[in-house]
Amino acid sequence: MAIEGRSDAKAGGRIRLGMVGGGEGAFIGAVHRIASRIDDQYELVAGALSSTPEKARRSGEALGLAADHIYDDYESMAKAEAKRADGIEAVSIVTPNHMHAGPAIAFLKAGIHVICDKPLTVSLAEAKKMKAAVEKSGRIFALTHNYTGYPLVRRMREIVQGGDLGVIRLVQVEYPQDWLTGPTEKSGNKQAEWTQILTRGGPSSGEAAGRVTRVPPGHPEGYLEGFANIYSEVAAAIKAARNGKKPPKGVHFPTTDDGVKGLAFIEAAVKSSKANGKWVKP
Protein backbone atom coordinates (compact mmCIF):
# COMPACT_ATOMS: atom_id res chain seq x y z
CA MET A 1 0.00 0.00 0.00
CA ALA A 2 1.36 3.42 -0.91
CA ILE A 3 1.89 5.85 1.93
CA GLU A 4 -0.26 8.46 0.22
CA GLY A 5 -3.26 6.13 0.23
CA ARG A 6 -4.88 3.86 -2.30
CA SER A 7 -7.53 5.98 -3.91
CA ASP A 8 -9.23 4.89 -7.10
CA ALA A 9 -11.84 7.62 -6.75
CA LYS A 10 -11.45 8.76 -10.34
CA ALA A 11 -11.77 5.26 -11.73
CA GLY A 12 -14.66 4.14 -9.56
CA GLY A 13 -16.30 7.39 -8.55
CA ARG A 14 -16.39 8.59 -4.97
CA ILE A 15 -19.19 7.19 -2.85
CA ARG A 16 -21.78 9.81 -1.90
CA LEU A 17 -21.92 9.62 1.88
CA GLY A 18 -24.44 10.94 4.37
CA MET A 19 -24.13 11.15 8.15
CA VAL A 20 -26.61 10.91 11.01
CA GLY A 21 -25.31 12.45 14.23
CA GLY A 22 -21.77 13.75 14.60
CA GLY A 23 -22.61 17.47 14.64
CA GLU A 24 -20.92 20.25 16.56
CA GLY A 25 -19.34 19.12 19.80
CA ALA A 26 -19.34 15.42 18.82
CA PHE A 27 -16.00 13.56 18.86
CA ILE A 28 -16.80 10.37 16.97
CA GLY A 29 -18.42 12.10 13.99
CA ALA A 30 -15.16 13.84 13.17
CA VAL A 31 -13.32 10.52 13.46
CA HIS A 32 -15.62 8.94 10.87
CA ARG A 33 -15.34 11.91 8.54
CA ILE A 34 -11.54 11.83 8.66
CA ALA A 35 -11.49 8.05 8.20
CA SER A 36 -13.75 8.24 5.16
CA ARG A 37 -11.41 10.74 3.49
CA ILE A 38 -8.03 9.13 4.14
CA ASP A 39 -8.18 6.94 1.03
CA ASP A 40 -10.31 9.42 -0.92
CA GLN A 41 -13.15 6.98 -1.49
CA TYR A 42 -16.06 9.02 -0.11
CA GLU A 43 -17.55 12.47 -0.35
CA LEU A 44 -19.78 13.72 2.46
CA VAL A 45 -22.80 15.33 0.79
CA ALA A 46 -25.72 15.13 3.24
CA GLY A 47 -26.50 14.96 6.92
CA ALA A 48 -28.96 15.03 9.79
CA LEU A 49 -26.21 15.92 12.21
CA SER A 50 -28.01 16.66 15.47
CA SER A 51 -31.19 15.98 17.40
CA THR A 52 -32.28 19.65 17.22
CA PRO A 53 -33.02 21.35 13.85
CA GLU A 54 -31.04 24.49 14.69
CA LYS A 55 -27.90 22.60 15.68
CA ALA A 56 -28.30 20.22 12.73
CA ARG A 57 -28.40 23.13 10.30
CA ARG A 58 -25.45 24.93 11.88
CA SER A 59 -23.43 21.72 11.79
CA GLY A 60 -24.25 21.06 8.15
CA GLU A 61 -23.34 24.59 7.14
CA ALA A 62 -20.05 24.35 9.04
CA LEU A 63 -19.17 21.23 7.05
CA GLY A 64 -20.04 22.93 3.76
CA LEU A 65 -23.09 20.80 2.93
CA ALA A 66 -25.56 22.18 0.43
CA ALA A 67 -28.64 23.63 2.11
CA ASP A 68 -30.99 21.13 0.44
CA HIS A 69 -28.88 18.23 1.74
CA ILE A 70 -29.11 19.33 5.39
CA TYR A 71 -31.96 17.65 7.27
CA ASP A 72 -33.70 18.13 10.59
CA ASP A 73 -34.11 14.41 11.22
CA TYR A 74 -33.02 11.06 9.84
CA GLU A 75 -36.51 10.00 8.70
CA SER A 76 -36.88 12.87 6.26
CA MET A 77 -33.27 12.45 5.16
CA ALA A 78 -33.69 8.76 4.32
CA LYS A 79 -36.86 9.38 2.29
CA ALA A 80 -35.54 12.42 0.45
CA GLU A 81 -32.09 11.07 -0.38
CA ALA A 82 -33.53 7.81 -1.71
CA LYS A 83 -35.58 9.75 -4.25
CA ARG A 84 -32.84 12.09 -5.46
CA ALA A 85 -30.74 11.39 -8.55
CA ASP A 86 -27.79 12.82 -6.62
CA GLY A 87 -28.77 11.12 -3.35
CA ILE A 88 -26.43 9.28 -1.06
CA GLU A 89 -25.27 5.69 -1.61
CA ALA A 90 -24.24 5.11 2.00
CA VAL A 91 -24.82 6.65 5.40
CA SER A 92 -22.66 6.77 8.53
CA ILE A 93 -24.59 6.48 11.79
CA VAL A 94 -22.66 8.08 14.63
CA THR A 95 -25.47 8.82 17.09
CA PRO A 96 -25.47 7.72 20.76
CA ASN A 97 -25.68 3.93 21.18
CA HIS A 98 -29.42 3.77 21.88
CA MET A 99 -30.11 5.67 18.64
CA HIS A 100 -28.44 3.30 16.18
CA ALA A 101 -31.35 1.02 15.34
CA GLY A 102 -33.90 3.60 14.16
CA PRO A 103 -31.69 5.32 11.58
CA ALA A 104 -30.12 2.04 10.43
CA ILE A 105 -33.47 0.42 9.68
CA ALA A 106 -34.82 3.59 8.03
CA PHE A 107 -31.91 3.85 5.60
CA LEU A 108 -31.87 0.13 4.87
CA LYS A 109 -35.55 0.33 3.93
CA ALA A 110 -34.66 3.25 1.66
CA GLY A 111 -32.12 1.06 -0.15
CA ILE A 112 -29.04 2.82 1.24
CA HIS A 113 -25.90 1.09 2.52
CA VAL A 114 -25.15 1.63 6.22
CA ILE A 115 -21.90 2.14 8.13
CA CYS A 116 -22.68 2.15 11.86
CA ASP A 117 -20.51 3.01 14.82
CA LYS A 118 -20.20 0.37 17.50
CA PRO A 119 -21.89 -1.12 19.43
CA LEU A 120 -24.57 -2.34 17.07
CA THR A 121 -27.27 -1.31 19.56
CA VAL A 122 -28.14 -1.72 23.25
CA SER A 123 -29.95 -5.06 23.40
CA LEU A 124 -29.77 -8.48 21.78
CA ALA A 125 -33.44 -8.33 20.77
CA GLU A 126 -32.91 -5.06 18.91
CA ALA A 127 -29.70 -6.37 17.36
CA LYS A 128 -31.62 -9.30 15.87
CA LYS A 129 -34.17 -6.87 14.40
CA MET A 130 -31.35 -4.94 12.75
CA LYS A 131 -29.85 -8.11 11.33
CA ALA A 132 -33.23 -9.07 9.87
CA ALA A 133 -33.56 -5.61 8.31
CA VAL A 134 -30.13 -5.98 6.68
CA GLU A 135 -31.02 -9.39 5.25
CA LYS A 136 -34.33 -8.12 3.91
CA SER A 137 -32.77 -5.04 2.32
CA GLY A 138 -29.89 -6.72 0.54
CA ARG A 139 -27.78 -3.65 1.33
CA ILE A 140 -24.27 -3.60 2.79
CA PHE A 141 -24.03 -3.05 6.53
CA ALA A 142 -20.70 -2.41 8.24
CA LEU A 143 -20.07 -2.10 11.96
CA THR A 144 -16.98 -0.06 12.82
CA HIS A 145 -15.23 -2.24 15.35
CA ASN A 146 -12.24 -0.13 14.45
CA TYR A 147 -9.48 -2.30 15.90
CA THR A 148 -10.37 -4.95 13.31
CA GLY A 149 -8.82 -2.51 10.85
CA TYR A 150 -5.39 -2.78 12.49
CA PRO A 151 -2.97 -4.72 10.27
CA LEU A 152 -1.67 -7.01 13.04
CA VAL A 153 -5.17 -7.71 14.35
CA ARG A 154 -5.98 -8.95 10.85
CA ARG A 155 -2.84 -11.06 10.91
CA MET A 156 -3.90 -12.58 14.22
CA ARG A 157 -7.31 -13.36 12.72
CA GLU A 158 -5.60 -15.08 9.81
CA ILE A 159 -3.43 -17.15 12.13
CA VAL A 160 -6.44 -18.28 14.19
CA GLN A 161 -8.50 -19.12 11.08
CA GLY A 162 -5.58 -21.09 9.65
CA GLY A 163 -5.46 -23.28 12.74
CA ASP A 164 -1.85 -22.36 13.50
CA LEU A 165 -2.63 -21.92 17.21
CA GLY A 166 -4.81 -25.01 17.57
CA VAL A 167 -7.95 -24.81 19.67
CA ILE A 168 -8.28 -21.39 21.34
CA ARG A 169 -9.03 -21.98 25.01
CA LEU A 170 -8.43 -18.57 26.52
CA VAL A 171 -8.54 -15.02 25.24
CA GLN A 172 -7.28 -12.31 27.60
CA VAL A 173 -8.02 -8.73 26.61
CA GLU A 174 -7.22 -5.43 28.27
CA TYR A 175 -8.44 -1.95 27.38
CA PRO A 176 -6.76 0.43 29.82
CA GLN A 177 -7.68 4.11 29.71
CA ASP A 178 -5.47 6.09 32.06
CA TRP A 179 -7.96 8.83 32.76
CA LEU A 180 -10.29 6.28 34.39
CA THR A 181 -7.78 5.06 36.99
CA GLY A 182 -7.56 6.20 40.59
CA PRO A 183 -4.55 7.46 42.60
CA THR A 184 -3.22 3.98 43.45
CA GLU A 185 -0.03 5.45 44.93
CA LYS A 186 -2.09 6.88 47.80
CA SER A 187 -3.20 3.39 48.86
CA GLY A 188 0.32 2.36 49.88
CA ASN A 189 1.20 0.54 46.68
CA LYS A 190 4.99 1.02 46.44
CA GLN A 191 5.08 0.06 42.76
CA ALA A 192 2.84 3.00 41.95
CA GLU A 193 5.00 5.60 43.69
CA TRP A 194 6.63 7.29 40.71
CA THR A 195 5.14 12.35 41.50
CA GLN A 196 5.11 11.50 36.90
CA ILE A 197 3.97 9.47 33.70
CA LEU A 198 3.94 11.32 30.40
CA THR A 199 1.23 10.14 28.01
CA ARG A 200 0.01 11.47 24.69
CA GLY A 201 -2.89 13.79 25.35
CA GLY A 202 -2.26 13.69 29.10
CA PRO A 203 -2.10 16.75 31.40
CA SER A 204 1.71 16.95 31.16
CA SER A 205 2.10 16.31 27.44
CA GLY A 206 2.82 19.97 26.78
CA GLU A 207 1.84 22.47 24.13
CA ALA A 208 4.06 21.12 21.35
CA ALA A 209 2.60 17.61 21.59
CA GLY A 210 -0.91 18.90 22.21
CA ARG A 211 -1.00 20.78 18.92
CA VAL A 212 -0.54 17.55 16.94
CA THR A 213 -2.64 15.21 19.10
CA ARG A 214 -5.73 14.16 17.17
CA VAL A 215 -7.45 11.70 19.53
CA PRO A 216 -7.95 11.75 23.32
CA PRO A 217 -5.80 9.81 25.79
CA GLY A 218 -6.62 6.12 26.05
CA HIS A 219 -6.84 5.66 22.29
CA PRO A 220 -3.64 4.30 20.70
CA GLU A 221 -1.81 5.63 17.67
CA GLY A 222 -3.37 4.28 14.50
CA TYR A 223 -6.91 4.82 15.83
CA LEU A 224 -7.96 6.89 12.82
CA GLU A 225 -6.22 4.58 10.37
CA GLY A 226 -8.07 1.59 11.82
CA PHE A 227 -11.36 3.30 11.04
CA ALA A 228 -10.05 4.30 7.61
CA ASN A 229 -9.18 0.72 6.70
CA ILE A 230 -12.75 -0.35 7.48
CA TYR A 231 -14.15 2.51 5.40
CA SER A 232 -11.95 1.50 2.46
CA GLU A 233 -12.98 -2.14 2.72
CA VAL A 234 -16.63 -1.07 2.71
CA ALA A 235 -15.94 1.16 -0.30
CA ALA A 236 -14.64 -1.84 -2.22
CA ALA A 237 -17.84 -3.74 -1.39
CA ILE A 238 -20.11 -0.83 -2.36
CA LYS A 239 -18.33 -0.30 -5.67
CA ALA A 240 -18.63 -4.01 -6.47
CA ALA A 241 -22.33 -3.89 -5.56
CA ARG A 242 -22.88 -1.11 -8.10
CA ASN A 243 -22.37 -3.75 -10.77
CA GLY A 244 -24.08 -6.56 -8.93
CA LYS A 245 -20.76 -8.18 -8.03
CA LYS A 246 -19.20 -9.46 -4.84
CA PRO A 247 -16.28 -7.57 -3.31
CA PRO A 248 -12.72 -8.63 -4.19
CA LYS A 249 -11.31 -11.64 -2.35
CA GLY A 250 -9.90 -10.74 1.01
CA VAL A 251 -12.18 -7.76 1.61
CA HIS A 252 -13.90 -8.06 4.98
CA PHE A 253 -15.33 -5.90 7.72
CA PRO A 254 -17.55 -6.38 10.79
CA THR A 255 -21.28 -6.78 10.10
CA THR A 256 -24.51 -7.28 12.02
CA ASP A 257 -23.41 -10.87 12.64
CA ASP A 258 -20.55 -9.56 14.74
CA GLY A 259 -22.83 -7.06 16.45
CA VAL A 260 -25.35 -9.74 17.39
CA LYS A 261 -22.60 -11.98 18.79
CA GLY A 262 -21.27 -9.08 20.84
CA LEU A 263 -24.66 -8.29 22.37
CA ALA A 264 -25.28 -11.99 23.09
CA PHE A 265 -21.95 -12.16 24.93
CA ILE A 266 -22.66 -9.02 26.96
CA GLU A 267 -26.14 -10.13 28.00
CA ALA A 268 -24.82 -13.57 28.97
CA ALA A 269 -22.04 -11.96 31.03
CA VAL A 270 -24.56 -9.77 32.88
CA LYS A 271 -26.81 -12.76 33.62
CA SER A 272 -23.81 -14.78 34.81
CA SER A 273 -22.72 -11.97 37.11
CA LYS A 274 -26.19 -11.74 38.65
CA ALA A 275 -26.16 -15.52 39.16
CA ASN A 276 -22.88 -15.44 41.12
CA GLY A 277 -20.74 -16.45 38.14
CA LYS A 278 -22.89 -19.33 36.95
CA TRP A 279 -22.25 -20.43 33.36
CA VAL A 280 -24.80 -18.91 30.99
CA LYS A 281 -25.04 -20.01 27.41
CA PRO A 282 -25.22 -17.01 25.02
N, C-alpha and C positions, 0 to 999 in steps of 0.2 A: 504494500500500500504506500502510495506517495505521501510525503509529509504534508503536502498542501491539500490533501483530501482526495476523494475519488469521484468527483462529480461527473455525471453524464447528463446534466440538466439540459444541455442543448440537444443532445441526441434523443432523449426520452421525454423531454418536457417536464418542467418542475410541477410538483404535485400541489394543487391549490388546497391550502390548509386553513381550517377554521379552528377557533379555540373557545372553549366554555370555561369560565373562571380565569384566574391568573391576571386580574386587573391590578390597578395601582395598589402598592403595598403588599402584593403577594410574591413570595419567594419562588415557589416551584413553577409558576407560569413562566418566569424569565428563564429558568433552567431549560424548560421544554423548548422555548423559542430559540435559545442559543443552540441547543442540541439539533434542532431541525435544520439549522442553517450551516452547521459545520461542514457537511459534505455537499451543500448547495443543491439539495434534492427537493426542497419545499419552498413555497412562498406563502406567507401568512396573509390572507386576503379578507377574512371575516371573523367576527367574534361577538359573543355575548359574555363579556368579561367580568361582570359583577352581578350581585344579586339586586342592586338598586339601579334603576334606569340612568340616573344622573352620573353615577360612578362608572357605569358601563360605557356611557357615551364619552366621558372624559378619557377613559382608558383607551378606547378605540382610537380617538383622535390623537392621543399621545403616541400611539404606535403607527400612525399614518394610514389607518384603514379608511377606505372610502365611506362617506356618510351612509350610503345605502347598503353597506355591508356591516354596519354596526347595529346590534340588536339589543333589545331590552331583556329578552329572556331566551332560553334555549329552544323552547317549543316553536316560537315564531321563526327563529333562525333555521331550525331543521326543515320546516315546511317551505320557507322562502328559498333557501339555498338549493333544495332539491329540484325546484322548478326553474331555476335560472340556467341559461346556457353557459354562463361564466361562474356557476356555483362551485362550491367546494367538493373535492373528491374525498377528503378525509377530515376528521375533527379530532383535536386533542382535548381531553377532558381532564382539567386540573383543579376541579372544585374540591371542597372538603370531602372526606371519605364517605359520609352518609349521603352525599349528593352525586355519586357516580352512576348509580343505576338508572335514574330517570333520564338524564341526557343520553346515556349510552343506548338505551332502548329506543328513544325517540329518533336518534340519527340512524340507527340500524334499520328501523322501519322506513326511513326516508331513503334508504339505499346508499348510505354514506359509510365509508370505512371509519373505524374508531381506534384511536390510540388513547389508552386510559392510564392515568397515574395509579400507582399501587396504594393501598390494597384494592382488590377488585371491588369490594363493597364491605358492608359491616356485618353480614350474616350469611350463613351457608344457604339458607332458603332463598335469599335474594340473589346470591351468586348463581344458583341453579337456574333461576329465571333469566338471568343475563346470558348464561350459556345457551339456553333454549332460544333466546332471541337472536343470538349470533348464528346458530344453526339454521334457523328459519330464514334469516336474511340472506345468507350466502356471502356476506361481506367479510372483510378482513377485520379481525379484532386483535389488537396487541396490548399487552399489559406491561408497563415499564418497570419491571423488576430490574433496575438499572445495573446492578452488579453482574447480571448475566451477560452484559455487554463487555465486561473486562476480558481481555485476551486470555489470561491464565485461568480464569474461571471456566472459560470455554474449553481450554485444554484439559482441565480437571474433569469436566463433563465427558469429554472424549475418552479419557482414560477409564472412567467408570463404565461407560457404555461398552467399551472394548473388552471389559472383563479383566483388565490388567491387575486390578486390586483384589479380585475374587469377590466373595460375598461381603457387602458393606454391613458391618454390625454396629458401628457407632459413628455418629457424626457430631463433632463438637464445634459449636459456633460461638463467636463472641462479637459483640457490636458495642464497643466502649465509646462513650461520648463524654469527654472530660468535663464539660460544663454541668453534667448531671451528678458528679461525684461530690461527696462530702469531705470535710477537713479531717481525713483519717489521722493525720499527724497529731491532732489534738487528743486522740483516744489512747495515746501511749504506744502507738506502733512505731518502733524505732526505724523500720525500713522506710517509713514514709517521711522521715525528718530530713528533708533536703530542701528555707525561707522563700529554690525557684525552678520551674519547668517552662521552657519556651516552646510554645506550640503555634502553628500557623493559625492566625485568626484569634489567638488568645489575647488576654489583656496586656501582656508584655511583648507582643510581637513587634511593636514599633510602627512608626509612620511609613517607613520605606516599604516594609513588607505588607502593611495594611492597604497601601495603594494598589497592589497587584494581587490581592486576595479576592477570589471570585465567589467562593462558597464558605459558609460558616464553619467554625471549628466542629470537629466530630466527623466531618465528611472527608474522605481521603482524596489525595490528588488523583486525577483521572475520573472524578465524579461526572463531570460534564461529558467527557468522551465516552463513558459507559452509556449514558443516555443517547449520545449521538450514534453510536454503533447500532443500537436498537432501532432508532429512527431510519437509518440507512437500510437495515435489513427489511423493515416494513416497506420502505420505498421500492425496493426490488420486487416485493410481493405485489404491491399495488400496480406497478408498471407492467408486470406479467399479467395481472388480472385484466388490464385494459384490453388485452388481446385474447382473453379467455384461456390463458396459459397458467401453468403452475410456476412458482418462483424457481430460480436456479438452484441446483443441488447445493446443499450446505447452508442455505439461508434458513435461519430459524430465529424465533423470538417467543417470549412468553405469551400465552393466550388465556382464554377463560378456563381452560382445563387446569392450568397452573393456579389460577385464582381460586377455583373451586377446591382444589386440593389444599391450598393454604388455609382457607376458611374452615375446612373440615378438620384440619390439624389443630387450629386454634380453639375451636369449639370443644374438641375432644380433650385438649389440655386443660381447659377451664373446668369441664365436668370431672376430670380426674383429680384436679386440685380440690374441688369441693367434696370429693369422695375419699379424701385422705390418701391420694396417690394411687387409687385403684386403677387397674388397666382399663382403658375405654377404647373400644374399637372405633376409628373414625368413620 
